[in-house]
Amino acid sequence: MNIRKSLLRRLPMLLALLLACSLAACSSNSASSPQGNAASSGSGNNAAGKADDGGKKVIKVAYQKFGTPPIWGEEWLKQVKTQFESQNSGVTVELVPIQASENDFYTKIALMMKSDETAPDIVTEDTFLINSDAAAGYLEPLNDKVSAWPDWSNFVDAMKQGVTSSDGKIYGVPYSTDTRGLWYDTNIFKKAGLPVPWEPKNWNDILNAARTIKQKVPGVTPFWSNVGKATGEATSMQTFEMLLYGTNDTLYNDSTGKWVAQSPGFKDALQFISTIAKEKLGPPPSQVLNGQAGNTLVDQLMPKEQVGIALNGNWLPGSWVQNGAAPWPDGTKVYQLAAMPTQNGQGPGFTSMSGGWALSIASKSKQKDEAWKFIQLAINKDNNKWYNMHQGNLSPRKDVADDPEYANTPGQSFAQATKFTAFTHFRPANTDYPAISTQIQSVVEGVATGSLTPDAAMKQYAQNVERIAGKDKVEEKN
Amino acid sequence: MKANVDASVSLYRGSHFSRQRDSYRAAIFLFPTFALLLVFFFVPIVLTFYFAFTNMSLTGSASIHTEFVGFDNFSSMFADPNFRTAVWNTIIVLIFSAVIGQQVLGLIIALMMNERNRKFRSLIGTLVIAGWVTPEIVVAFIWFAFLSDQGTANIMLGWLGAKPVSWLYQFPMTSVVVANIWHGTAFSMLVFQSALGDVPKEVTEAAMIDGASGWQRLWRVTLPMIKGSIVTNMVLITLQTLGLFTLIFSLTGGGPGNKTETLPLYMYHQAFANYQLGYGTAISLILLVIGIIASISYIRFLKVQI
């Protein structure tokens, strides 16, 4: 009786003690071994590099999955996974698709890499994020690895620069690059009485062509460019920076290390966007202000020949190839690529922007050697050629670029797009660029929807850049 | 009998020792609860306050070298025209969709249903509650399907021979407000229905005999009697609307431009699209303050005790 009573009395206390112990155990467990919480964080997100039941090593590759299938990036990684697993018994490759539009992908990947629990081993990095992700400590420097890799000498130097952070270290292996220009519909141009081939010499030529199309070919969108926040980096790079880098100004002053937040070129670029919107030369807002805008353009509107001019990237016909999202064998016969002229035709006459993607190893990866093996295989000549031929991107490898099969891929414009590299620009290699780019998107959408005047937009942008980069890192050009 | 009770009370009071032991024991038993609250409730709140004063970021050097920046986040927030737009949008959504829309519509429906027969009541009730039981994300999709360019609304306009309207781009704020009223009115209706059920019939009947008109009975008798429910409802729907995110995010994404960007969306964009976690946290504090001010002012204004 007594014993029972005292037991009963102590039971709550025992329970409390148990609870406290389990709490402590839980926290110490998750700190020391990432497996502890693996089950709770979902099967797709469990710890990087953990051994599975069969004692096999697992390497995780995280990549973006978005748009209409086939998603060539995924197809490529699937093929490399099969090759890799047959060459390396005992290692399993787990592909971790991240279903998200561009900006959401960057956010999700940053959150993933932040934690031991969720960090993948390999991640596809947009090269403009390499600097800031390296500064955040998310990425593993690869200098030793690439210097011991004979293939590295095959990569174009400019692309090597793109994966080198401001600390001088290399944080990824580039697998694709791109250039941008004006895709124009030759049939619409002929109907409008415009010259084919079209070679605009300045911004006015573009505006006038768009005005002519609006007048002579009703029912089509004369000029399409991404202007929404939802299209993310495409709005900054394909639209705004394609304009700005054709003026006498740039986004960032490399010699002073400051952001040029206010400049005549900046305002003129916004003015161009405003003119397109005011004269209704662009697409209706409901079509262009959402994350699907890019796909709507390529998969639906262009194959129906409803767009006169599209300021966009060289990869665009990638959707039209056989097995593509919207097969259209004559796509590149109808739509041809013209170089984007500078504002007033000033030297060098044309402009373009280049970016690219790289495979990087997360610093929290536990299987760095296997991950490196995987990267070498994924970006060898054959696999890289396959990916870029299908995706429609430019290869960063010289041996692929010189390969006749690649250069003459039907339905692509590799040869011409590669010519644009002569006058192309890269985005500022600065850790604040990603945050500042979103400010550009915000003011571009403001101007395109008419809620901001170019003047007000530039002031707002300047203010936000000061907050993000600091007052001492911002300058004004008159 | 009474003497007995007194004796036992005094006996209890007298045993000082056992009382002290009881409070010790209580403290021991309460400790786990306290510890859990501390870890899962108090610490996050304190951290939120702290992060609001840092330059914490999702990527870039500020993500490992997070620094204390004082009131920088707040001063740049107040200088940011987008922040003012977001506050303004939040107030508009709050007033039109919560205070006027849900509250007034909910009250009207509850009043109309008060006297009607059962079948009518259950029919209307089911219709209104359908909006309430539908998850927010589904509500957003329903309204998107209805209002988008090729949506039901435009198809119906086509039958009438009218030109299609880009509802979500020409009237984005109205679309959001209407969708939120549709979603939330049932809650107010339920609150008012139960409050009206508690109003004694005799009182309204007495007023009727005294010659009070229907309007007078509502204004002078019914409403003052359900004042407590009005305030409770107002506080609840205000807090709910201040946190409204999913509906707006999926319906308009805060756009076009920033025409429907309310504070929660602005906070999300700053923290997770612009990677400025510290700045985003600072905005969340402002949202908290607005919620507190709104709740207190309702209570003061309608002079009720909670």
Boltz contact constraints between the chains, C-beta under 6 A:
constraints:
  - contact:
      token1: [A, 12]
      token2: [B, 29]
      max_distance: 6.0
  - contact:
      token1: [A, 16]
      token2: [B, 32]
      max_distance: 6.0
  - contact:
      token1: [A, 19]
      token2: [B, 32]
      max_distance: 6.0
  - contact:
      token1: [A, 103]
      token2: [B, 273]
      max_distance: 6.0
  - contact:
      token1: [A, 107]
      token2: [B, 272]
      max_distance: 6.0
  - contact:
      token1: [A, 110]
      token2: [B, 58]
      max_distance: 6.0
  - contact:
      token1: [A, 110]
      token2: [B, 59]
      max_distance: 6.0
  - contact:
      token1: [A, 132]
      token2: [B, 59]
      max_distance: 6.0
  - contact:
      token1: [A, 132]
      token2: [B, 60]
      max_distance: 6.0
  - contact:
      token1: [A, 133]
      token2: [B, 59]
      max_distance: 6.0
  - contact:
      token1: [A, 135]
      token2: [B, 60]
      max_distance: 6.0
  - contact:
      token1: [A, 135]
      token2: [B, 61]
      max_distance: 6.0
  - contact:
      token1: [A, 136]
      token2: [B, 59]
      max_distance: 6.0
  - contact:
      token1: [A, 136]
      token2: [B, 60]
      max_distance: 6.0
  - contact:
      token1: [A, 136]
      token2: [B, 63]
      max_distance: 6.0
  - contact:
      token1: [A, 136]
      token2: [B, 64]
      max_distance: 6.0
  - contact:
      token1: [A, 137]
      token2: [B, 64]
      max_distance: 6.0
  - contact:
      token1: [A, 230]
      token2: [B, 253]
      max_distance: 6.0
  - contact:
      token1: [A, 285]
      token2: [B, 169]
      max_distance: 6.0
  - contact:
      token1: [A, 285]
      token2: [B, 256]
      max_distance: 6.0
  - contact:
      token1: [A, 286]
      token2: [B, 149]
      max_distance: 6.0
  - contact:
      token1: [A, 286]
      token2: [B, 166]
      max_distance: 6.0
  - contact:
      token1: [A, 286]
      token2: [B, 169]
      max_distance: 6.0
  - contact:
      token1: [A, 289]
      token2: [B, 255]
      max_distance: 6.0
  - contact:
      token1: [A, 289]
      token2: [B, 256]
      max_distance: 6.0
  - contact:
      token1: [A, 431]
      token2: [B, 60]
      max_distance: 6.0
  - contact:
      token1: [A, 431]
      token2: [B, 61]
      max_distance: 6.0
  - contact:
      token1: [A, 435]
      token2: [B, 274]
      max_distance: 6.0
  - contact:
      token1: [A, 435]
      token2: [B, 275]
      max_distance: 6.0
  - contact:
      token1: [A, 438]
      token2: [B, 273]
      max_distance: 6.0
  - contact:
      token1: [A, 438]
      token2: [B, 274]
      max_distance: 6.0
  - contact:
      token1: [A, 445]
      token2: [B, 257]
      max_distance: 6.0
  - contact:
      token1: [A, 446]
      token2: [B, 257]
      max_distance: 6.0
  - contact:
      token1: [A, 449]
      token2: [B, 256]
      max_distance: 6.0
  - contact:
      token1: [A, 449]
      token2: [B, 257]
      max_distance: 6.0
  - contact:
      token1: [A, 451]
      token2: [B, 257]
      max_distance: 6.0
  - contact:
      token1: [A, 460]
      token2: [B, 81]
      max_distance: 6.0
  - contact:
      token1: [A, 467]
      token2: [B, 76]
      max_distance: 6.0
